[in-house]
Amino acid sequence: MKFPKNFLWGGATAANQYEGAWNEDGKGISIADVCTAGDAKTPRRICTAVWEGERYPSHGGTAFYYRYREDIALFAEMGFKAFRMSIAWTRIFPTGMESEPNEAGLAFYDKVFDECIAHNIMPIVTISHYEMPYALVEQFNGWADRRCIGYYMNFCRVIFERYQHKVKYWLTFNEINAGVIPVGSILALGTVKGYEGPLCQAPDDVHARYQALHHQFVASAMAVKLAHEKYPDFMMGNMSLFALMYPYSCNPEDVLLAQQKMQMMNWFCSDVQVKGEYPYYAKRYFEENNIKLSVEKEDMETIKQGTVDFYTFSYYMSNCVSTDESLGKTSGNVVSGIKNPYLHQSEWGWQIDPTGLRVALNEIYTRYKIPVMIVENGLGAEDIKEADGSIHDSYRIEYLRRHIEQMAKAIEDGVDLIGYTPWGCIDIVSASTGELRKRYGFIYVDRQDDGAGDFSRYKKDSFYWYKDVIATDGESVT
C-alpha cells in the first residue's frame, strides 16, 4: 500500500459551492448564482435572475472567501500536498465581457495562492467549474455562440499571466463531458437562454449542446497552446466525469449498448482533448442525431495542437446498462442507470463501487498513456455533530479506504497515477441537490440548509484518518 513519495495527496472544492460572497468586491452573477436550493426529492431550479424569496445556496457557500486562511491551515494540518480549487470567472470578469479585469478578484486569489504556498500546498486550478457568467447566457446562449471562446481566452490570458509563478497545474473545464447529456446544458454549457424551471427539465437542443462542446474543445486547446508557448512550466489537464458502465448481462446487445454509452459518455470528450481529433464513432452518432457542427477551417488544427499533458477525472460510482427497459433504475452523479445487484448504495442512491475505480484507471491509462489524477471522489452523507463537537463518520472512512486500496492496486498494475484530491475536503454545497445536508468533507461546517449556523469548523474522525494516510503515504489505509 505504499504510494510514491511525490504523490499529490490533497482535496478538492469549487468556487461556486464554497466561497460565498457572491456579489461582493465587484463579483458578477454566475449561472450557479441563479440556481436555487433543492433536496433529494425536490429538483433545483434555474432562474433568469436573482428573485426575492428564493434560496440560492451559492450566495453563502461555506464562507471560504472570509475563512480561507483558517481552512488552508486545516488542510496543511492534514498534510495536503495539493489543493484543487477553481477561480470564479465572475470575480475576474463580472459579465465575462469586460475589457479589463476586476482587481479585487485577482487580489483575492493572490492571497489564497500565497497562503497555500506558505503551507507547501500546490494549487491545482480549474479555470471554469460550472459557473460561467450568466450575462453570457443572456447575451449569447452560452457556449453555443463562438464568441465565448474569445471571452474565455481573455480570462485565461489574465490569470495565466497573474499567477504564473504561483500555479503550475491547470484544468481547462470541469467535467466537460457533462455536455453530452441534457443537464450539462445548464451546468457546463449555459445553452439555456431565457429558460426558468427545474434543472432536470430544461428543453434539450442536442445540436446546440454539441456545437457548444465544440467551442469548448477549441477554447481548451487554445488555452493549452497559450500555456505551452508562453508558460512552459505549466502542466495543462482536462477533467472528465467518469461514469463507468457495465453491461447488465452477457446478452451481446447489453455488451454493445454499454460499449456505445461508454464511447459517448466517457471517451468522446477526452479523445478530443488528449488525442487531438474527433473519434471515428462520433461521426455515426452525429448522423443519427442530425448534428451538423459549424467548424471553422483552423479549428481542427487548433484542437490537434492543443492536447493536454495529463488526464484528470471524477469518480463516485458505476452503473449498469441494458436493453431491457423494465429493469429498476438508480440515481447517480448526473447520470443514472440500472441497479447493480452486487453493489450497495449510499443514502442518496449512488452505487458504491471501489473496484470500478481500478477498472477505470486501467482503462484510462491503457487508452491515453499520460499521467492520471483523480480530482474528485467521495461520499455524500448526512453527518451528525455531537454536543462536544465530534463527528463520527466511519462510513466515509470506509468508503475512502476501499477506494484508496484500489488506487494502490492500479499503481501496481502500472498506472501512472500522480494524485488524489477527494471531493469536498471541507463541507460545501452539493452541486446536484443544492443541499448542505449532503456533506462530503473531512471538516464539518456549521451551516444548515435553513440558514442556521455560524460557519464554525469542526474536525471529523475522517480528518485524523486522512492525516495518517498522507503521513504514511497510504500505508495506514490497511
C-alpha positions in Angstrom: 0.0 0.0 0.0 3.0 2.3 -0.4 2.3 5.3 -2.7 5.1 7.2 -4.4 6.9 9.9 -2.2 5.9 12.6 -4.7 2.2 11.5 -4.8 -0.1 14.6 -4.7 -2.4 13.9 -1.7 -5.0 16.6 -1.2 -8.6 17.7 -1.5 -10.9 19.4 -3.9 -13.5 22.2 -3.9 -15.2 24.6 -6.4 -15.6 28.3 -6.0 -19.4 28.4 -6.6 -20.1 25.8 -3.9 -17.6 27.1 -1.4 -16.6 30.7 -1.5 -19.9 32.6 -0.8 -19.6 36.4 -1.1 -21.5 36.0 -4.4 -21.9 39.8 -5.0 -19.0 41.3 -3.1 -15.9 43.2 -4.2 -17.2 43.5 -7.7 -18.1 39.9 -8.4 -20.8 39.4 -11.1 -23.6 36.9 -11.3 -22.7 33.4 -12.5 -25.0 30.7 -13.7 -24.6 29.0 -10.3 -25.9 32.1 -8.6 -29.3 31.8 -10.2 -29.7 28.1 -9.3 -32.0 27.5 -6.3 -31.6 25.1 -3.4 -33.3 21.7 -3.7 -33.0 18.3 -2.0 -33.2 14.6 -2.8 -36.9 14.9 -3.7 -37.1 18.4 -4.9 -35.1 19.3 -8.0 -33.0 22.5 -8.1 -34.4 25.3 -10.4 -32.6 27.8 -12.6 -34.0 31.3 -12.6 -33.5 34.1 -15.2 -32.5 36.5 -12.4 -32.0 36.5 -8.6 -35.5 36.6 -7.3 -36.6 37.7 -3.8 -37.8 34.8 -1.7 -35.8 32.1 -3.4 -32.8 30.4 -1.7 -29.6 30.4 -3.7 -27.0 28.3 -1.9 -24.0 29.5 -3.8 -24.6 33.0 -2.4 -23.3 31.9 1.0 -21.5 28.7 0.2 -19.5 27.8 3.2 -17.7 31.1 3.5 -14.2 30.3 2.1 -14.0 33.9 1.0 -13.7 35.0 4.6 -12.1 32.0 6.2 -9.5 30.9 3.6 -6.6 31.3 6.0 -8.3 29.1 8.6 -9.3 26.5 6.0 -5.9 26.3 4.3 -4.2 25.9 7.7 -6.5 22.9 8.4 -5.6 21.4 5.0 -2.0 21.8 5.9 -2.6 20.1 9.3 -3.9 17.1 7.4 -0.7 17.2 5.3 -2.1 18.2 2.0 0.4 18.3 -0.8 -2.2 19.8 -3.3 -5.5 21.7 -3.2 -7.7 21.6 -6.2 -9.9 24.7 -6.4 -11.4 26.9 -9.1 -11.3 30.6 -9.9 -14.7 32.2 -10.1 -14.8 33.7 -13.6 -17.2 36.4 -12.5 -14.8 37.6 -9.8 -12.3 38.5 -12.5 -14.7 39.5 -15.3 -18.2 40.1 -13.8 -20.1 39.7 -17.0 -17.3 37.9 -18.9 -17.3 40.7 -21.5 -15.2 43.4 -19.8 -12.0 44.6 -21.4 -10.2 45.0 -18.0 -10.3 42.5 -15.1 -11.6 43.2 -11.6 -8.5 43.8 -9.5 -10.3 43.0 -6.2 -11.0 39.5 -7.6 -7.4 39.0 -8.7 -6.1 40.1 -5.4 -8.3 37.6 -3.5 -6.7 34.7 -5.4 -3.3 36.1 -4.9 -3.9 35.8 -1.2 -5.3 32.3 -1.5 -2.3 31.1 -3.5 0.2 32.8 -1.2 -1.4 31.1 1.7 -1.2 27.7 0.0 2.4 28.2 -0.9 3.2 29.3 2.7 1.9 25.9 3.8 3.7 24.0 1.0 0.4 23.1 -0.7 0.4 23.1 -4.5 -2.7 24.8 -6.0 -4.4 22.8 -8.9 -6.7 25.3 -10.6 -9.8 24.6 -12.6 -10.3 27.5 -14.9 -14.1 27.1 -15.4 -16.1 25.0 -12.9 -19.8 25.1 -13.6 -20.1 28.9 -13.1 -19.8 30.8 -16.4 -21.0 34.4 -16.2 -24.8 34.5 -16.5 -24.5 37.5 -18.7 -23.0 35.3 -21.4 -26.1 33.0 -21.2 -28.4 36.0 -21.6 -26.4 37.6 -24.4 -25.2 34.6 -26.4 -27.0 31.4 -25.2 -23.7 30.5 -23.5 -21.2 28.3 -25.3 -23.5 27.8 -28.3 -22.0 31.1 -29.5 -18.5 31.1 -30.8 -17.8 34.5 -29.2 -17.5 32.8 -25.8 -14.1 31.3 -26.9 -12.7 34.9 -27.1 -14.1 35.8 -23.7 -12.7 32.6 -22.1 -9.3 33.3 -23.6 -9.4 36.8 -22.2 -9.9 35.2 -18.8 -7.1 32.7 -19.4 -4.6 35.3 -20.5 -5.2 37.4 -17.4 -5.0 34.5 -14.8 -2.1 32.8 -16.5 0.0 36.0 -16.5 -1.0 37.0 -13.0 -0.4 33.6 -11.3 2.3 32.2 -13.5 4.7 31.9 -10.5 2.1 30.5 -8.1 0.1 27.9 -10.1 1.6 25.1 -12.2 -1.3 22.7 -12.7 -4.4 23.9 -14.6 -7.6 22.1 -15.7 -9.4 23.8 -18.6 -13.0 22.8 -17.9 -14.7 20.8 -15.1 -16.4 17.6 -16.1 -16.5 18.8 -19.7 -18.3 15.6 -20.8 -21.4 16.7 -18.8 -22.1 18.5 -22.0 -23.1 15.2 -23.8 -26.2 14.9 -21.6 -29.1 17.3 -21.2 -28.3 18.6 -17.7 -25.0 19.7 -19.0 -26.7 22.4 -20.9 -27.1 24.3 -17.6 -24.1 23.2 -15.6 -21.4 23.2 -18.2 -22.6 24.9 -21.4 -25.1 27.7 -20.5 -27.3 26.9 -23.5 -30.5 27.8 -21.7 -31.1 31.4 -22.6 -34.5 32.5 -21.2 -35.3 29.2 -19.5 -36.6 29.2 -16.0 -37.5 26.0 -14.3 -36.2 22.7 -12.9 -32.6 21.8 -13.9 -33.7 18.4 -14.9 -36.5 19.6 -17.2 -34.6 22.2 -19.3 -35.5 21.9 -23.0 -32.8 19.9 -24.7 -31.3 21.1 -28.0 -28.9 18.4 -28.8 -27.4 20.4 -31.7 -26.8 23.4 -29.5 -25.1 21.2 -26.9 -22.6 19.6 -29.3 -21.9 23.0 -31.0 -21.2 24.4 -27.6 -19.0 21.5 -26.8 -17.1 22.0 -30.0 -16.5 25.6 -28.9 -15.2 24.4 -25.5 -12.8 22.0 -27.3 -11.4 24.8 -29.3 -11.2 27.1 -26.2 -9.5 24.3 -24.2 -6.9 23.7 -27.0 -6.3 27.4 -27.3 -5.6 27.7 -23.6 -3.2 24.7 -23.7 -1.4 26.2 -26.7 -1.0 29.5 -25.0 0.4 27.8 -21.9 2.8 25.7 -23.8 4.1 28.6 -25.9 4.3 31.3 -23.1 4.5 29.4 -19.8 6.5 26.2 -20.4 6.4 25.2 -16.7 2.6 24.9 -16.8 1.0 21.4 -16.8 -2.3 21.5 -18.6 -5.0 18.9 -17.9 -8.6 18.0 -18.9 -11.3 17.0 -16.5 -13.9 14.3 -17.1 -16.8 12.9 -15.2 -16.1 9.1 -15.4 -19.4 7.3 -15.3 -18.3 3.6 -15.5 -20.9 1.5 -17.2 -21.2 -2.3 -17.1 -23.4 -4.4 -19.4 -26.2 -5.7 -17.1 -26.0 -9.2 -18.6 -23.9 -11.2 -21.0 -26.5 -10.6 -23.7 -24.4 -9.3 -26.6 -27.0 -6.5 -27.0 -26.2 -5.3 -23.5 -22.5 -5.5 -24.1 -22.8 -3.5 -27.3 -25.0 -0.9 -25.6 -22.5 -0.5 -22.8 -19.7 0.0 -25.3 -21.6 2.7 -27.2 -22.6 4.5 -24.0 -19.0 4.4 -22.7 -17.8 5.8 -26.0 -20.0 8.9 -26.0 -20.2 9.5 -22.2 -16.7 8.7 -21.1 -14.4 8.7 -24.1 -15.7 11.3 -26.6 -14.5 14.5 -24.9 -11.2 13.1 -23.6 -10.4 11.5 -27.0 -10.7 15.0 -28.5 -8.7 16.7 -25.7 -6.0 14.0 -25.4 -5.7 12.6 -28.9 -6.4 15.9 -30.7 -9.1 14.8 -33.1 -12.8 13.8 -33.2 -13.1 10.0 -32.7 -14.4 7.8 -35.5 -17.6 6.7 -33.6 -18.8 10.3 -33.2 -19.5 10.5 -37.0 -22.3 8.0 -36.8 -23.7 9.5 -33.6 -23.8 12.9 -35.3 -25.5 11.5 -38.4 -28.1 9.6 -36.4 -28.9 12.6 -34.2 -28.9 15.2 -37.1 -26.0 17.1 -35.6 -24.2 19.3 -38.1 -21.5 21.3 -36.5 -20.3 24.7 -37.6 -16.5 24.2 -37.7 -14.1 26.9 -38.9 -11.2 25.7 -41.0 -8.5 26.3 -38.4 -10.5 24.6 -35.5 -9.3 21.0 -36.1 -5.6 22.1 -36.4 -6.0 24.1 -33.1 -7.5 21.0 -31.4 -4.7 18.9 -32.7 -2.0 21.3 -31.4 -3.7 21.9 -28.0 -3.7 18.4 -26.4 -3.4 18.1 -22.7 -0.4 17.0 -20.6 -2.3 14.9 -18.1 -5.8 13.4 -17.6 -8.0 14.1 -14.6 -11.4 12.8 -13.7 -14.1 12.5 -11.0 -15.2 9.0 -9.9 -18.1 8.4 -7.5 -19.9 5.3 -8.7 -20.7 2.9 -11.5 -23.9 1.9 -13.3 -25.3 -1.0 -15.4 -27.0 -0.6 -18.8 -29.4 -2.9 -20.5 -31.7 -3.1 -23.5 -34.4 -4.4 -21.0 -36.2 -1.2 -20.1 -38.2 -2.9 -17.4 -35.2 -3.2 -15.0 -35.1 -0.9 -12.0 -33.2 2.3 -12.2 -31.0 4.0 -9.6 -29.9 7.6 -9.2 -26.4 8.9 -9.5 -23.9 11.7 -10.2 -25.6 13.4 -13.2 -26.2 10.1 -14.9 -28.4 7.2 -13.7 -28.6 3.5 -14.7 -29.7 0.0 -13.8 -29.2 -1.2 -10.3 -26.3 -3.5 -9.9 -27.2 -6.4 -7.6 -23.6 -6.8 -6.5 -23.3 -3.2 -5.1 -24.6 -1.3 -2.1 -25.8 2.3 -2.4 -25.3 5.5 -0.4 -28.2 7.2 1.3 -28.6 9.3 -1.9 -28.8 6.2 -4.1 -25.3 6.3 -5.6 -23.9 2.8 -6.1 -20.6 2.3 -4.3 -18.0 0.5 -6.5 -14.4 0.8 -5.3 -13.2 -2.0 -7.7 -14.7 0.1 -10.5 -12.1 2.8 -9.8 -9.3 0.3 -10.5 -11.2 -0.7 -13.7 -11.5 2.9 -14.7 -7.9 3.7 -14.0 -6.6 0.8 -16.1 -9.0 1.7 -19.0 -8.0 5.3 -19.0 -4.2 4.7 -18.8 -4.4 2.0 -21.5 -6.2 4.4 -23.8 -4.1 7.5 -23.2 -0.7 6.6 -21.7 -0.3 10.0 -19.9 -0.2 10.8 -16.2 -3.6 10.4 -14.4 -5.0 12.2 -11.4 -8.3 11.6 -9.5 -9.5 15.0 -8.7 -12.9 14.1 -7.3 -14.1 11.1 -5.2 -16.0 11.0 -2.0 -19.2 10.1 -0.1 -22.1 12.5 0.4 -23.8 11.7 3.7 -25.7 13.3 6.5 -23.2 13.8 9.3 -24.3 14.3 12.9 -22.3 16.7 15.1 -22.3 15.6 18.7 -22.6 18.0 21.6 -18.8 18.0 22.2 -18.2 19.0 18.5 -17.1 15.5 17.4 -18.4 13.9 14.1 -18.0 10.2 13.8 -18.1 9.4 10.1 -16.8 5.9 10.0 -18.9 5.3 6.8 -16.8 7.9 4.9 -13.6 6.4 6.2 -14.7 3.0 4.9 -15.7 4.4 1.5 -12.4 6.2 1.1 -10.3 3.4 2.5 -11.7 0.9 -0.1 -11.1 3.3 -3.0 -7.6 4.1 -1.9 -6.8 0.4 -1.7 -7.9 0.1 -5.4 -5.8 3.1 -6.3 -2.8 1.3 -4.9 -3.6 -1.9 -6.9 -3.9 0.2 -10.0 -0.4 1.7 -9.4 0.8 -1.9 -9.0 -0.9 -2.7 -12.3 1.4 0.0 -13.9 -1.0 3.0 -14.0 0.9 6.3 -13.7 -1.4 7.8 -11.0 0.1 11.0 -9.7 -2.5 12.5 -7.4 -5.7 12.2 -5.4 -7.9 15.1 -4.2 -11.1 13.8 -2.6 -14.2 15.9 -3.3 -15.5 18.4 -0.8 -12.5 18.1 1.5 -14.4 20.5 3.7 -18.2 20.7 3.6 -19.6 22.6 0.7 -22.9 23.0 -1.1 -23.9 19.9 -3.2 -24.0 20.7 -6.9 -26.6 18.1 -7.7 -29.2 18.9 -5.0 -28.1 22.3 -3.7 -28.0 21.0 -0.1 -25.6 21.4 2.7 -27.1 18.4 4.4 -25.3 16.2 1.9 -21.8 16.5 3.3 -18.5 15.2 1.9 -15.8 16.9 3.9 -13.2 15.9 6.4 -14.1 19.2 8.1 -17.6 19.9 9.2 -19.0 23.4 8.6 -21.7 24.6 11.0 -24.1 25.8 8.4 -27.6 24.3 7.7 -29.9 24.4 4.8 -32.3 26.8 6.6 -29.5 29.3 7.1 -28.8 28.4 10.7 -25.2 28.1 11.9 -22.1 30.4 12.2 -19.8 28.6 9.7 -17.6 27.3 12.5 -15.2 24.5 11.5 -15.0 21.1 13.3 -12.7 18.2 12.6 -14.5 14.9 11.7 -13.0 11.5 12.5 -12.1 11.2 8.9 -9.8 14.3 9.3 -7.5 12.4 11.6 -7.7 9.2 9.5 -6.8 11.0 6.2 -4.0 12.8 8.0 -2.5 9.4 8.9 -3.0 8.2 5.3 -1.0 11.1 3.9 1.7 10.9 6.6 2.3 7.2 5.8 1.9 7.5 2.0 -1.0 5.2 2.2 0.4 2.5 4.5 -2.0 3.2 7.3 -5.0 2.6 5.0 -5.0 -1.1 5.8 
